Amino acid sequence: MAAKFLPYLLAGISVGGQYALIAIGYTMVYGILRLINFAHGDIFTVAGFLMVYATASFR
């Protein structure tokens, strides 16, 4: 049971940490500039797609 649960737990913690870093970045930008730039989300999405493509092409 634990052997099946552990990879899901680690993946969840990893994704949660990434979301937390993105949220901290938004908070810092908003705290300094008092402006939210939603273009950052586009950059994160493109980076994610590039990593999926790179991972799939190196297999």
PyMOL commands that place a pseudoatom at each C-alpha (Angstrom):
pseudoatom trace, name=CA, resn=MET, resi=1, chain=A, elem=C, hetatm=0, pos=[0.000, 0.000, 0.000]
pseudoatom trace, name=CA, resn=ALA, resi=2, chain=A, elem=C, hetatm=0, pos=[2.739, 2.479, 0.947]
pseudoatom trace, name=CA, resn=ALA, resi=3, chain=A, elem=C, hetatm=0, pos=[4.729, 1.613, -2.182]
pseudoatom trace, name=CA, resn=LYS, resi=4, chain=A, elem=C, hetatm=0, pos=[1.820, 2.775, -4.354]
pseudoatom trace, name=CA, resn=PHE, resi=5, chain=A, elem=C, hetatm=0, pos=[1.089, 5.852, -2.255]
pseudoatom trace, name=CA, resn=LEU, resi=6, chain=A, elem=C, hetatm=0, pos=[4.631, 7.240, -1.983]
pseudoatom trace, name=CA, resn=PRO, resi=7, chain=A, elem=C, hetatm=0, pos=[5.092, 8.290, -5.666]
pseudoatom trace, name=CA, resn=TYR, resi=8, chain=A, elem=C, hetatm=0, pos=[1.747, 10.095, -5.625]
pseudoatom trace, name=CA, resn=LEU, resi=9, chain=A, elem=C, hetatm=0, pos=[2.682, 11.841, -2.395]
pseudoatom trace, name=CA, resn=LEU, resi=10, chain=A, elem=C, hetatm=0, pos=[6.037, 12.982, -3.775]
pseudoatom trace, name=CA, resn=ALA, resi=11, chain=A, elem=C, hetatm=0, pos=[4.480, 14.146, -7.055]
pseudoatom trace, name=CA, resn=GLY, resi=12, chain=A, elem=C, hetatm=0, pos=[1.830, 16.090, -5.142]
pseudoatom trace, name=CA, resn=ILE, resi=13, chain=A, elem=C, hetatm=0, pos=[4.419, 17.762, -2.946]
pseudoatom trace, name=CA, resn=SER, resi=14, chain=A, elem=C, hetatm=0, pos=[6.491, 18.634, -6.024]
pseudoatom trace, name=CA, resn=VAL, resi=15, chain=A, elem=C, hetatm=0, pos=[3.564, 20.204, -7.895]
pseudoatom trace, name=CA, resn=GLY, resi=16, chain=A, elem=C, hetatm=0, pos=[2.424, 21.993, -4.757]
pseudoatom trace, name=CA, resn=GLY, resi=17, chain=A, elem=C, hetatm=0, pos=[5.904, 23.429, -4.304]
pseudoatom trace, name=CA, resn=GLN, resi=18, chain=A, elem=C, hetatm=0, pos=[5.917, 24.694, -7.877]
pseudoatom trace, name=CA, resn=TYR, resi=19, chain=A, elem=C, hetatm=0, pos=[2.551, 26.358, -7.371]
pseudoatom trace, name=CA, resn=ALA, resi=20, chain=A, elem=C, hetatm=0, pos=[3.835, 27.914, -4.154]
pseudoatom trace, name=CA, resn=LEU, resi=21, chain=A, elem=C, hetatm=0, pos=[6.882, 29.353, -5.927]
pseudoatom trace, name=CA, resn=ILE, resi=22, chain=A, elem=C, hetatm=0, pos=[4.677, 30.831, -8.650]
pseudoatom trace, name=CA, resn=ALA, resi=23, chain=A, elem=C, hetatm=0, pos=[2.380, 32.336, -6.010]
pseudoatom trace, name=CA, resn=ILE, resi=24, chain=A, elem=C, hetatm=0, pos=[5.339, 33.819, -4.132]
pseudoatom trace, name=CA, resn=GLY, resi=25, chain=A, elem=C, hetatm=0, pos=[6.566, 35.363, -7.395]
pseudoatom trace, name=CA, resn=TYR, resi=26, chain=A, elem=C, hetatm=0, pos=[3.167, 36.933, -8.032]
pseudoatom trace, name=CA, resn=THR, resi=27, chain=A, elem=C, hetatm=0, pos=[3.061, 38.218, -4.464]
pseudoatom trace, name=CA, resn=MET, resi=28, chain=A, elem=C, hetatm=0, pos=[6.506, 39.788, -4.750]
pseudoatom trace, name=CA, resn=VAL, resi=29, chain=A, elem=C, hetatm=0, pos=[5.698, 41.485, -8.065]
pseudoatom trace, name=CA, resn=TYR, resi=30, chain=A, elem=C, hetatm=0, pos=[2.369, 42.768, -6.755]
pseudoatom trace, name=CA, resn=GLY, resi=31, chain=A, elem=C, hetatm=0, pos=[3.956, 43.943, -3.501]
pseudoatom trace, name=CA, resn=ILE, resi=32, chain=A, elem=C, hetatm=0, pos=[6.608, 45.942, -5.314]
pseudoatom trace, name=CA, resn=LEU, resi=33, chain=A, elem=C, hetatm=0, pos=[4.746, 47.266, -8.359]
pseudoatom trace, name=CA, resn=ARG, resi=34, chain=A, elem=C, hetatm=0, pos=[1.108, 47.083, -7.191]
pseudoatom trace, name=CA, resn=LEU, resi=35, chain=A, elem=C, hetatm=0, pos=[0.441, 45.584, -10.622]
pseudoatom trace, name=CA, resn=ILE, resi=36, chain=A, elem=C, hetatm=0, pos=[-0.351, 42.014, -11.636]
pseudoatom trace, name=CA, resn=ASN, resi=37, chain=A, elem=C, hetatm=0, pos=[1.115, 40.928, -14.961]
pseudoatom trace, name=CA, resn=PHE, resi=38, chain=A, elem=C, hetatm=0, pos=[-0.752, 37.895, -16.267]
pseudoatom trace, name=CA, resn=ALA, resi=39, chain=A, elem=C, hetatm=0, pos=[1.850, 37.360, -18.994]
pseudoatom trace, name=CA, resn=HIS, resi=40, chain=A, elem=C, hetatm=0, pos=[3.870, 35.422, -16.423]
pseudoatom trace, name=CA, resn=GLY, resi=41, chain=A, elem=C, hetatm=0, pos=[1.315, 32.628, -16.674]
pseudoatom trace, name=CA, resn=ASP, resi=42, chain=A, elem=C, hetatm=0, pos=[1.950, 32.394, -20.413]
pseudoatom trace, name=CA, resn=ILE, resi=43, chain=A, elem=C, hetatm=0, pos=[5.674, 32.087, -19.813]
pseudoatom trace, name=CA, resn=PHE, resi=44, chain=A, elem=C, hetatm=0, pos=[5.158, 29.292, -17.278]
pseudoatom trace, name=CA, resn=THR, resi=45, chain=A, elem=C, hetatm=0, pos=[2.846, 27.480, -19.697]
pseudoatom trace, name=CA, resn=VAL, resi=46, chain=A, elem=C, hetatm=0, pos=[5.315, 27.711, -22.579]
pseudoatom trace, name=CA, resn=ALA, resi=47, chain=A, elem=C, hetatm=0, pos=[8.118, 26.498, -20.316]
pseudoatom trace, name=CA, resn=GLY, resi=48, chain=A, elem=C, hetatm=0, pos=[5.984, 23.549, -19.243]
pseudoatom trace, name=CA, resn=PHE, resi=49, chain=A, elem=C, hetatm=0, pos=[5.197, 22.596, -22.836]
pseudoatom trace, name=CA, resn=LEU, resi=50, chain=A, elem=C, hetatm=0, pos=[8.866, 22.873, -23.782]
pseudoatom trace, name=CA, resn=MET, resi=51, chain=A, elem=C, hetatm=0, pos=[9.829, 20.556, -20.936]
pseudoatom trace, name=CA, resn=VAL, resi=52, chain=A, elem=C, hetatm=0, pos=[7.176, 18.020, -21.969]
pseudoatom trace, name=CA, resn=TYR, resi=53, chain=A, elem=C, hetatm=0, pos=[8.450, 18.165, -25.541]
pseudoatom trace, name=CA, resn=ALA, resi=54, chain=A, elem=C, hetatm=0, pos=[12.094, 17.843, -24.441]
pseudoatom trace, name=CA, resn=THR, resi=55, chain=A, elem=C, hetatm=0, pos=[11.301, 14.924, -22.157]
pseudoatom trace, name=CA, resn=ALA, resi=56, chain=A, elem=C, hetatm=0, pos=[9.339, 13.122, -24.880]
pseudoatom trace, name=CA, resn=SER, resi=57, chain=A, elem=C, hetatm=0, pos=[12.003, 13.687, -27.535]
pseudoatom trace, name=CA, resn=PHE, resi=58, chain=A, elem=C, hetatm=0, pos=[14.877, 12.370, -25.380]
pseudoatom trace, name=CA, resn=ARG, resi=59, chain=A, elem=C, hetatm=0, pos=[13.232, 8.999, -24.734]
for i in range(1, 59): cmd.bond("trace and resi %d" % i, "trace and resi %d" % (i + 1))
show_as sticks, trace
zoom trace
